[in-house]
Amino acid sequence: MAFLSLFLAVSAVNAEEPWAYTAPPARQTASAVDTQPLVEQVAATYSNALLALARGDMADARQSIGEALTIAPDAPLLRRAAVRIFNNTGSYGLALELLNGLLVEFPNQGELLAERCGTYLLLGDEKRAEKDLRRAVRTAPANLTVLYYEFLMNVRKQDHDAASRTVAGLPGVSALEFCKRLQLERALVERVTSASGLADCARILFPSPRTWTRRPLCRSSRPYWSSLGR
């Protein structure tokens, strides 16, 4: 049980804000955010949150991640998952608080910077969003989350050529995951871009066959075309 002390706060957890932590932990390597183990009692709840997120059930995902954070509020994997869930359920301030804390522990972690870029866009702070995105692209240019928010930023700016270049080299499996995330996060995408942003994304990812000048992003993802554009 020695590893339990990595995650459980020394002081009592505030019942109203179970994600809060008392002091910034020591800075760690960027990769540690993905590799630190979860305490056994929250692993199942964490898995439930991820499954709910994957099927687009944001209410269930939020409930599950909240339960997990109540037990282990300092676990990086939980806080990272909570960021995405909070961004998809309107709790942008909570997501920003978590990201600020994570980036103290894991400075210059590209994926976290990209997620914070998205949070800033949801909050309407495009200047800070662009700054984080530039840092994310420098540190992790091939990361799928970085590419996701780079793509959305270009769609937001109506720079469809740049958006197309962002995703041009994605392999099929990554392209499918990219399309799935756009579909699951419809409300987020539309808030970050515009009311027609999702349709714009679909047109960029899957241009009309009559106008194809190169291979589309992922032919196997074309069933998502109609759902993305609606």
C-alpha positions as CSV (number, residue, x, y, z in Angstrom):
1,M,0.0,0.0,0.0
2,A,3.0,2.3,-0.1
3,F,2.0,3.8,-3.4
4,L,-1.3,4.9,-1.8
5,S,0.4,8.0,-0.4
6,L,1.1,9.2,-4.0
7,F,-2.5,10.0,-4.5
8,L,-4.4,10.5,-1.2
9,A,-4.4,14.1,0.2
10,V,-2.9,14.5,3.7
11,S,-5.7,16.8,4.7
12,A,-9.4,16.1,4.5
13,V,-11.0,16.5,1.1
14,N,-13.5,19.3,0.6
15,A,-16.8,17.5,-0.2
16,E,-17.8,20.3,-2.5
17,E,-14.6,20.3,-4.5
18,P,-13.2,16.7,-4.3
19,W,-10.8,17.5,-7.1
20,A,-8.9,20.2,-5.1
21,Y,-5.5,19.6,-3.8
22,T,-3.7,21.3,-0.9
23,A,-0.3,22.1,-2.4
24,P,1.5,21.6,-5.8
25,P,3.4,18.3,-5.8
26,A,7.0,18.0,-7.0
27,R,7.6,18.5,-10.8
28,Q,7.8,15.2,-12.6
29,T,8.6,13.9,-16.1
30,A,6.1,14.4,-18.8
31,S,5.6,10.7,-19.3
32,A,4.6,10.1,-15.7
33,V,1.1,11.5,-16.2
34,D,0.3,8.3,-18.2
35,T,2.2,5.7,-16.1
36,Q,1.5,6.3,-12.4
37,P,-0.7,3.5,-11.1
38,L,-4.2,4.1,-9.7
39,V,-5.2,2.9,-6.3
40,E,-7.2,-0.3,-6.6
41,Q,-10.4,1.0,-5.2
42,V,-10.7,3.7,-7.8
43,A,-9.5,1.8,-10.9
44,A,-13.0,0.4,-11.6
45,T,-14.7,3.8,-11.3
46,Y,-12.0,5.4,-13.5
47,S,-12.7,2.7,-16.1
48,N,-16.4,3.4,-15.9
49,A,-15.7,7.1,-16.6
50,L,-13.6,6.3,-19.6
51,L,-16.2,3.9,-21.0
52,A,-19.0,6.5,-20.5
53,L,-16.9,9.1,-22.2
54,A,-16.2,6.7,-25.1
55,R,-19.9,6.2,-25.7
56,G,-20.7,9.9,-25.3
57,D,-22.6,9.5,-22.0
58,M,-21.2,12.7,-20.4
59,A,-23.5,12.6,-17.4
60,D,-22.4,9.1,-16.4
61,A,-18.8,10.0,-17.1
62,R,-19.0,13.0,-14.8
63,Q,-20.6,11.0,-12.0
64,S,-18.0,8.3,-12.2
65,I,-15.0,10.6,-12.4
66,G,-16.4,12.6,-9.5
67,E,-16.6,9.5,-7.3
68,A,-13.0,8.5,-8.3
69,L,-11.7,12.0,-7.5
70,T,-13.3,12.0,-4.1
71,I,-11.2,9.0,-3.2
72,A,-7.9,9.9,-5.0
73,P,-8.0,13.7,-5.8
74,D,-4.3,13.9,-6.6
75,A,-4.1,11.0,-9.1
76,P,-2.8,12.5,-12.4
77,L,-4.7,10.0,-14.6
78,L,-8.0,10.9,-12.9
79,R,-7.4,14.6,-13.1
80,R,-6.5,14.3,-16.8
81,A,-9.6,12.3,-17.6
82,A,-11.7,14.8,-15.5
83,V,-10.4,17.7,-17.7
84,R,-11.9,16.3,-20.8
85,I,-15.1,15.4,-19.0
86,F,-15.5,18.8,-17.4
87,N,-14.8,20.5,-20.8
88,N,-17.7,18.5,-22.2
89,T,-20.1,19.2,-19.4
90,G,-19.7,23.0,-19.2
91,S,-17.4,23.1,-16.2
92,Y,-14.6,25.0,-17.9
93,G,-13.3,26.7,-14.8
94,L,-12.8,23.4,-13.0
95,A,-11.1,22.0,-16.1
96,L,-8.7,25.0,-16.1
97,E,-8.0,24.6,-12.4
98,L,-7.0,21.0,-13.0
99,L,-4.9,21.7,-16.0
100,N,-3.0,24.5,-14.2
101,G,-2.2,22.1,-11.5
102,L,-1.1,19.3,-13.8
103,L,1.1,21.6,-15.8
104,V,2.9,22.6,-12.6
105,E,3.7,18.9,-12.1
106,F,4.3,18.1,-15.8
107,P,5.6,21.3,-17.4
108,N,5.6,21.5,-21.2
109,Q,3.6,18.3,-21.6
110,G,2.2,18.8,-25.1
111,E,-1.1,17.0,-24.6
112,L,-2.0,18.9,-21.4
113,L,-1.1,22.2,-23.2
114,A,-3.4,21.3,-26.0
115,E,-6.3,20.4,-23.6
116,R,-5.7,23.8,-21.9
117,C,-5.8,25.5,-25.3
118,G,-9.3,23.9,-25.8
119,T,-10.4,25.1,-22.3
120,Y,-9.3,28.6,-23.1
121,L,-11.2,28.5,-26.3
122,L,-14.3,27.3,-24.5
123,L,-13.8,30.3,-22.1
124,G,-13.4,32.7,-25.0
125,D,-9.8,33.5,-24.3
126,E,-8.3,33.0,-27.8
127,K,-5.0,34.8,-27.0
128,R,-4.0,32.3,-24.2
129,A,-5.3,29.4,-26.3
130,E,-3.0,30.3,-29.2
131,K,0.0,30.6,-26.8
132,D,-0.6,27.2,-25.4
133,L,-1.2,25.7,-28.8
134,R,2.1,27.0,-30.1
135,R,3.9,25.4,-27.1
136,A,2.0,22.2,-27.6
137,V,2.9,22.0,-31.3
138,R,6.6,22.6,-30.5
139,T,6.8,19.9,-27.8
140,A,4.5,17.2,-29.3
141,P,3.7,17.9,-33.0
142,A,2.5,14.4,-33.7
143,N,0.3,14.0,-30.7
144,L,-3.4,13.3,-31.6
145,T,-4.8,15.7,-29.0
146,V,-2.4,18.5,-30.2
147,L,-3.5,17.9,-33.8
148,Y,-7.2,17.8,-32.7
149,Y,-7.0,21.3,-31.2
150,E,-4.8,22.6,-33.9
151,F,-7.4,21.5,-36.4
152,L,-10.2,23.1,-34.4
153,M,-8.3,26.3,-34.1
154,N,-7.9,26.5,-37.9
155,V,-11.6,25.7,-38.4
156,R,-12.4,28.5,-35.9
157,K,-10.4,30.9,-38.0
158,Q,-12.0,29.6,-41.2
159,D,-8.5,28.6,-42.5
160,H,-9.7,25.3,-44.1
161,D,-6.5,24.8,-46.0
162,A,-4.4,24.9,-42.8
163,A,-7.0,22.6,-41.1
164,S,-6.6,20.1,-44.0
165,R,-2.8,20.2,-43.7
166,T,-3.1,19.5,-40.0
167,V,-4.7,16.1,-40.6
168,A,-3.3,15.2,-44.0
169,G,-0.8,12.7,-42.7
170,L,-2.9,10.8,-40.1
171,P,-2.8,7.0,-40.5
172,G,-6.2,5.3,-40.7
173,V,-6.5,4.2,-37.1
174,S,-5.7,7.7,-35.8
175,A,-8.0,9.3,-38.3
176,L,-10.8,7.1,-37.1
177,E,-10.2,8.1,-33.5
178,F,-10.0,11.7,-34.6
179,C,-13.4,11.4,-36.2
180,K,-14.9,9.6,-33.3
181,R,-13.8,12.4,-30.9
182,L,-15.4,15.0,-33.1
183,Q,-18.6,13.1,-33.1
184,L,-18.6,12.5,-29.3
185,E,-17.7,16.2,-28.6
186,R,-20.3,17.8,-30.8
187,A,-21.2,20.5,-28.3
188,L,-17.5,21.3,-27.5
189,V,-16.7,21.5,-31.2
190,E,-19.6,23.8,-32.0
191,R,-18.7,26.1,-29.1
192,V,-15.0,26.3,-30.1
193,T,-15.7,26.8,-33.8
194,S,-19.3,28.0,-34.5
195,A,-22.8,26.6,-35.0
196,S,-21.7,25.3,-38.4
197,G,-18.2,24.2,-37.2
198,L,-19.1,20.5,-37.2
199,A,-20.3,20.6,-40.8
200,D,-17.1,22.5,-41.7
201,C,-15.0,19.7,-40.0
202,A,-16.8,17.1,-42.0
203,R,-16.3,18.9,-45.3
204,I,-12.6,19.3,-44.6
205,L,-12.1,15.7,-43.5
206,F,-14.2,14.2,-46.3
207,P,-14.4,16.5,-49.3
208,S,-16.7,15.7,-52.1
209,P,-15.3,12.8,-54.3
210,R,-15.7,15.1,-57.3
211,T,-13.2,17.6,-55.7
212,W,-10.7,15.1,-54.3
213,T,-7.2,16.0,-55.4
214,R,-5.6,13.6,-53.0
215,R,-6.7,10.6,-50.9
216,P,-9.3,11.6,-48.3
217,L,-8.3,11.5,-44.6
218,C,-9.6,8.1,-44.0
219,R,-12.0,6.2,-46.4
220,S,-12.9,3.8,-43.6
221,S,-14.2,6.7,-41.5
222,R,-16.7,7.9,-44.2
223,P,-19.7,6.5,-42.2
224,Y,-19.0,9.3,-39.7
225,W,-19.3,11.9,-42.5
226,S,-23.1,12.1,-42.3
227,S,-23.3,12.1,-38.5
228,L,-20.6,14.8,-38.3
229,G,-22.3,17.0,-40.7
230,R,-25.7,17.0,-39.2
